[in-house]
Amino acid sequence: MDLQSLFADRIGGRTFGTSTEIYKFEKIKRAKAAGRQRHPDTELFDFGVGEPDRMAPAPVRERLKEAVDDPANRGYADNGIPEFRQAAARYMREFFGVSDLDPDTEIVHSIGSKPALAMLPLCFVNPGDTVLATVPGYPVLGTYTRYLGGEIVRLPLRKENGFLPDLDAVDPAVANKAKLFYVNYPNNPTGAAPTKDFFDRLIAFADRHNILIVQDAAYATLVYPPHEPLSILARPGGKQVALELHSMSKSYNMTGWRLGFVAGSAPAVRAYADVKDNTDSGQFKAIQHAACAGIADKALADDIHRHYRVRLEKMCAALRQVGFDAAMPGGTFYLYAPAPVGAGATPFANAEEAADFLIREHMISTVPWDDAGAFLRFSATFESSDDADDNRILAETVARLQSAALRWT
């Protein structure tokens, strides 16, 4: 059997599995292994992992324990239970002031944001269609667009523009061809938070060019002064031109639980629900009931928010001590700082080389981004036992980075 001839062209066809290219996160994994081998007695400080470091809130866990024993929850959830849709509508009202969402027609649950981003191109993209997407960013919607024969136009997020896409720089002819525009605010990896002005300009852009905005709001409640939680659906005209994806992963430490929702324009939500109905059978009802116990509780979200804010403030101070241009982000739990160009006499051609050096030589793991300038992303989700351990890790990080003799010119 010639199995290689059967693979779809979209994943490489006959060349599938034969590439020798090493992807970024595999390189990081290999560098960690090399660092541990070289420094077996040195603790690895991992600022690269982008998932919560703490358990989901107790009320959510307790509700799951109850719901898992309820026979009513044993069957397929399909497109979700009404209780979760109603809780999602309350969450949008309490946190973002979006009071006019119909839970029956304008909200549908997802098994996390990643599957939702994979399904949305199936609703809209035909071969030859164009999709706009910001970079650096989460690639799933773009990957599925390519699978379907669509074209991705990447809009760089640059520091001089506040890590917002330059809408005026988009060729009107390209914009007129585009069907979807993927944005993610608060933004991973840059930490930029949205503003009312930006969302208003984005809505006008979408209306002018007949584009559906896909706003990935996975970090929506993790914003820091002077910013406040903001939904594009709360802005005038937003619900007519946008879908917003919300997630329980980051705001409620429910990463492995895989639950979120898609909200916005009723026809677009219906299209997503139709594709979803032919793709999965819904998230376990008990998990949806558990989320209902916490999703609209500001006190639970505020505690998680406070945890990351305090850590980020400490991280900023630590990184500035050794020369990084580090500042509090507008949102998320990431710091995004220009990468050093060298260490002593050793030059770095890009952020990837800088990150590799820090892991192998100093056992400090970050995530490099070279899409729109050379930057390193530090996450506030590093493993630690308590505040005193946070301080110990950051003090040791400063000592190691000082010994590295990093330079930015």
Residue, then its C-alpha position, 0 to 999 in steps of 0.5 A: m500500500d502506498l499510504q504516502s500517496l493518500f495524504a491530503d495536499r493541505i497537510g503536505g501530501r506525499t511530503f507529509g511527515t518527511s520534513t526536517e524543519i523543527y518548529k519553535f516549540e520543539k526547539i524550545k523543548r530540545a533546548k530545555a533538554a540540553g540545558r538540563q543535561r548541561h546544568p543538572d543541578t540548576e532549577l529551570f525557571d520556565f516563563g514560557v508556559g502559557e497556561p494558568d498555574r493554579m486550580a479552578p476556583a473551589p465553587v466551580r470544582e465543588r459544582l462539578k463534583e455534584a454534577v458528575d453524579d447527576p444522571a441527567n448529565r450523562g448524555y450528549a450536550d450537543n450545542g449546549i445546555p440552556e443554563f450555560r448560555q444564560a450564565a454566559a449572557r450574565y457574564m457578558r452583562e456583568f463584566f462588559g455591559v453587553s445587556d442585549l445578547d439573546p442566549d438562545t440565538e446569539i450564544v453557543h458554547s464551544i469545547g474551548s476557543k481552539p475548536a471554535l477558531a478551527m470551525l469558523p473558516l468552515c462556515f465562511v471560507n471558500p477556495g480563493d477567499t481572503v482572511l486578515a489576521t494579526v501577527p504575531g498571534y494564535p495560528v489556528l484560524g489561519t491554518y484552517t483557512r489554508y486547509l480550505g484553499g483560502e489566503i491569509v493576509r498577515l497584519p503586523l503588530r508593531k510597538e510603535n502602533g501600540f501593538l494594534p493593526d494599522l487599519d489605514a495600511v491595509d490595501p482597500a482592494v485586499a480588504n474588499k476581498a476579505k471575509l474574516f478579520y481575526v483579532n485577539y484582545p487582550n493580545n497574546p503575546t504582546g499584552a496589548a489591551p483594546t480601547k473603545d476607539f480601536f474597536d470603533r475603528l475596527i467596526a467601521f472598517a468591517d462595515r465599510h469592507n463587509i468583513l466579519i470580525v472574529q475577536d478572540a477574547a480569551y483573556a478578556t477579564l485579565v486587564y490592568p489599569p488604566h484599562e477596563p474589561l471591554s467587549i467589541l459587542a458593547r460598542p455601537g454596531g459591534k454585534q452586527v459585524a463581529l463574533e467574540l470568543h470567550s474562554m473559561s481557560k484563562s479567566y477561571n483557571m479552567t484550561g484543561w476543562r475545555l469550555g468557552f462560548v461564541a457570541g454575537s451576530a445571530p446568523a453567524v452564531r447559527a452558522y457556527a452552531d450548524v458546523k459544530d453540530n456536525t463536528d462534535s457532540g458538545q462538552f460534558k454537561a457537568i462541566q457546563h454546570a460547573a462553569c455556571a457556578g463561577i462564570a458571572d462571579k466577579a469575586l472569583a475572577d478578581d482573585i485570579h486577576r490579582h494573582y497575575r497583576v502582582r506577579l507581573e508587577k514583580m516581573c517588570a521590576a526584575l527584568r528592568q533591573v537587567g536591562f529589559d524594556a519591560a512594562m506592565p501589559g494592558g492585559t493577559f498574563y504576559l510580558y512582551a519585551p524587545a529581545p537582547v541582540g547579544a550576550g557579551a561577545t555573542p551576537f543574536a540574529n533574532a529572538e529565537e537565538a536569544a531564547d535558545f541562549l537563555i535556556r541552554e546557558h542560564m536555564i531560563s525559558t521564554v517564548p521568542w517571537d520574530d514576526a514583527g520585530a524580535f521579542l521575548r514573551f515572559s509568562a506570569t504562570f511560572e511554577s511557584s509554591d507561594d509569594a515568598d517562592d515567587n520572590r526567590i525565583l525572580a531574585e535568582t532570575v535577576a542574578r542569572l540574567q546579570s551574569a549573562a551580560l545581555r545587551w540591546t545595542 
